């Protein structure tokens, strides 16, 4: 039994507790949360820390298998250029022997207080690491298919999905993005998701030219695909944005994670939120700055803050894998957003999105969510600072 206290405890599911005490058993399960009414006194076996105690973080979007590409892609080149770089590395099979980078990235997330990850996969290279990991993973087997060669890709995706399932790992087949999957294929993936009540993860409006592709059938993304030898002659513009086009394909009851959302506007947020109760807006600020040098208009999502989650994306588009660092970016550029809100995005909302909130995401009795300590916290503003660090306590 451990008794852990700090200046504030943020259970997330309830209001912050000043000088609160969290009691956990030897397996990390929370057995009690003690409110001291702010009057904490020394007692036997009490661990007191200067800072705030929060649950373990949930990284709702990552690409673990791209960890070996750290520092290889130039910053601020835009998504079309980033896509070309990824395809170049894939074509030339640039990888690190033994996949040591994957093991190191998994450990980096653990040390940064992350306890669960929504991870995009295109190969089986992360399976062994995930089986041994202390983190929970939901692997999103990503499918992309335009042109005429998609039938084999469907078979490959289903085979890879079964490989993850047989390895004892949570997984589902998902479309990469609305621009990289034909309408017929999108419908097939959604039908499978409906039959299995699985979670979907979809990259959404990560570049301005994505919307341009659907609105006018032109733009940099369109030309990128043509330069890659993809037949775009049958592409039909919808005269609507990418998200507005995708709405008609999305299932109403499945959890759907929309990733990035840099060019999503408030009208679109309101429309989607009015139709789908289980859509989660996953923000990856550092990756957005790395690739597009632009952030989403986070204020446009605040009315639906219970459905906002955070991700890191990959080390190909980020310098680290730290949810706290993502929170710092939000605090810097959107200073009016409270820590109490953002910590919910970093923990409980991500757990709900991945359907693991029964045991992760908040400091509730009976859960084993992991316990993080955030230090160098500004208690006057009740906000993290640039100097804030995280330490995993349990």
FENZIBEL-V26975 format. One record per helix or strand of 2 or more residues. SS is the DSSP state (~ for helix, > for strand). FROM is the first residue (numbers start at 1). TO is the last residue. If there is no record, write none. Layout:
ss=SS from=FROM to=TO
ss=SS from=FROM to=TO
//
This chain:
ss=> from=2 to=10
ss=> from=17 to=18
ss=> from=21 to=24
ss=> from=30 to=34
ss=> from=46 to=55
ss=> from=57 to=62
ss=~ from=64 to=69
ss=~ from=79 to=91
ss=~ from=97 to=111
ss=> from=114 to=121
ss=~ from=127 to=132
ss=> from=136 to=143
ss=~ from=150 to=166
ss=> from=170 to=175
ss=~ from=183 to=196
ss=> from=200 to=204
ss=~ from=208 to=216
ss=~ from=220 to=227
ss=~ from=242 to=249
ss=> from=256 to=260
ss=~ from=266 to=275
ss=> from=279 to=283
ss=~ from=285 to=291
ss=~ from=298 to=307
ss=> from=308 to=310
ss=~ from=323 to=333
ss=~ from=339 to=346
ss=~ from=348 to=353
ss=> from=371 to=375
ss=> from=389 to=392
//
